[in-house]
Structure formats: C-alpha cells, structure tokens
C-alpha cells in the first residue's frame, strides 16, 4: 500500500491537525515514506491535507464468496 493510500485510509482527504500526523509518523505507519510535496500545509491553523489534485485510488479486494468475472 502506498503512503498516499495509507493517508486516505487513516485521515481522509480533509484538513487534519499536524499533531495527529506526527503521532502516526512516530509509530512508523508511513514507514519513512512521507513526501511533503504531496501535501498542503496551513501553518496558521497547524493543519495539513493531501493535495486535492492528486488522483489516488484505494482498491479493496472483494469479500470472500464474491466472484468477479
């Protein structure tokens, strides 16, 4: 799973507090793959989000018993 996909699963696409991100980075959730170029920062509010123009899709495997053609 890419760092961007992890971000979307953990935080969504909206603005979040930078402190929450730092807690996850220290727990190695992103495995050292945190790329600041993919994010927008709001230093006045201490918030961060994934850039809106990034096209990222998270693929989910089908449930057990579901057959795909």
C-alpha positions as a Markdown table, in Angstrom:
| # | Residue | x | y | z |
|---|---|---|---|---|
| 1 | Unk | 0.0 | 0.0 | 0.0 |
| 2 | Unk | 1.4 | 3.4 | -0.9 |
| 3 | Unk | 1.8 | 6.2 | 1.7 |
| 4 | Unk | -0.9 | 8.2 | -0.1 |
| 5 | Unk | -3.4 | 5.3 | 0.3 |
| 6 | Unk | -2.4 | 4.9 | 3.9 |
| 7 | Unk | -3.0 | 8.6 | 4.4 |
| 8 | Unk | -6.5 | 8.4 | 2.9 |
| 9 | Unk | -7.5 | 5.4 | 5.0 |
| 10 | Unk | -6.2 | 6.9 | 8.2 |
| 11 | Unk | -7.0 | 10.6 | 7.8 |
| 12 | Unk | -9.3 | 11.0 | 4.8 |
| 13 | Unk | -9.0 | 13.9 | 2.3 |
| 14 | Unk | -9.8 | 16.8 | 4.5 |
| 15 | Unk | -7.7 | 19.1 | 6.8 |
| 16 | Unk | -6.4 | 17.5 | 10.0 |
| 17 | Unk | -4.2 | 18.6 | 12.9 |
| 18 | Unk | -0.5 | 18.3 | 12.2 |
| 19 | Unk | -0.1 | 16.8 | 15.7 |
| 20 | Unk | -2.2 | 13.8 | 14.8 |
| 21 | Unk | 0.0 | 13.2 | 11.8 |
| 22 | Unk | 3.2 | 13.4 | 13.9 |
| 23 | Unk | 1.8 | 10.7 | 16.3 |
| 24 | Unk | 1.3 | 8.3 | 13.4 |
| 25 | Unk | 4.8 | 9.1 | 11.9 |
| 26 | Unk | 6.5 | 8.3 | 15.1 |
| 27 | Unk | 4.6 | 5.0 | 15.2 |
| 28 | Unk | 6.1 | 4.2 | 11.7 |
| 29 | Unk | 2.7 | 4.0 | 10.0 |
| 30 | Unk | 4.2 | 5.5 | 6.8 |
| 31 | Unk | 7.5 | 3.6 | 7.0 |
| 32 | Unk | 9.6 | 6.6 | 6.4 |
| 33 | Unk | 7.9 | 7.3 | 3.0 |
| 34 | Unk | 6.4 | 10.7 | 4.0 |
| 35 | Unk | 6.8 | 13.0 | 1.0 |
| 36 | Unk | 5.9 | 16.7 | 1.8 |
| 37 | Unk | 5.4 | 17.6 | -1.9 |
| 38 | Unk | 2.1 | 15.7 | -1.8 |
| 39 | Unk | 0.6 | 17.8 | 0.9 |
| 40 | Unk | -0.8 | 21.3 | 1.6 |
| 41 | Unk | 0.1 | 23.0 | 4.8 |
| 42 | Unk | -1.9 | 25.7 | 6.7 |
| 43 | Unk | 0.7 | 27.0 | 9.2 |
| 44 | Unk | -1.8 | 29.4 | 10.8 |
| 45 | Unk | -4.2 | 26.7 | 11.9 |
| 46 | Unk | -1.5 | 24.0 | 12.2 |
| 47 | Unk | -3.3 | 21.7 | 9.7 |
| 48 | Unk | -2.3 | 19.5 | 6.8 |
| 49 | Unk | -4.1 | 17.7 | 3.9 |
| 50 | Unk | -3.3 | 15.7 | 0.8 |
| 51 | Unk | -3.3 | 18.0 | -2.2 |
| 52 | Unk | -6.7 | 18.0 | -3.9 |
| 53 | Unk | -5.4 | 17.5 | -7.4 |
| 54 | Unk | -3.7 | 14.2 | -6.6 |
| 55 | Unk | -5.6 | 11.3 | -8.1 |
| 56 | Unk | -5.3 | 8.4 | -5.7 |
| 57 | Unk | -7.4 | 5.3 | -5.7 |
| 58 | Unk | -7.6 | 2.7 | -2.9 |
| 59 | Unk | -8.5 | -0.7 | -4.2 |
| 60 | Unk | -10.3 | -3.1 | -2.0 |
| 61 | Unk | -10.3 | -6.8 | -2.5 |
| 62 | Unk | -13.7 | -8.5 | -2.9 |
| 63 | Unk | -15.2 | -10.2 | 0.1 |
| 64 | Unk | -15.0 | -14.0 | 0.5 |
| 65 | Unk | -17.6 | -15.7 | -1.6 |
| 66 | Unk | -17.8 | -12.9 | -4.2 |
| 67 | Unk | -16.9 | -14.0 | -7.7 |
| 68 | Unk | -15.7 | -11.5 | -10.3 |
| 69 | Unk | -15.7 | -12.1 | -14.0 |
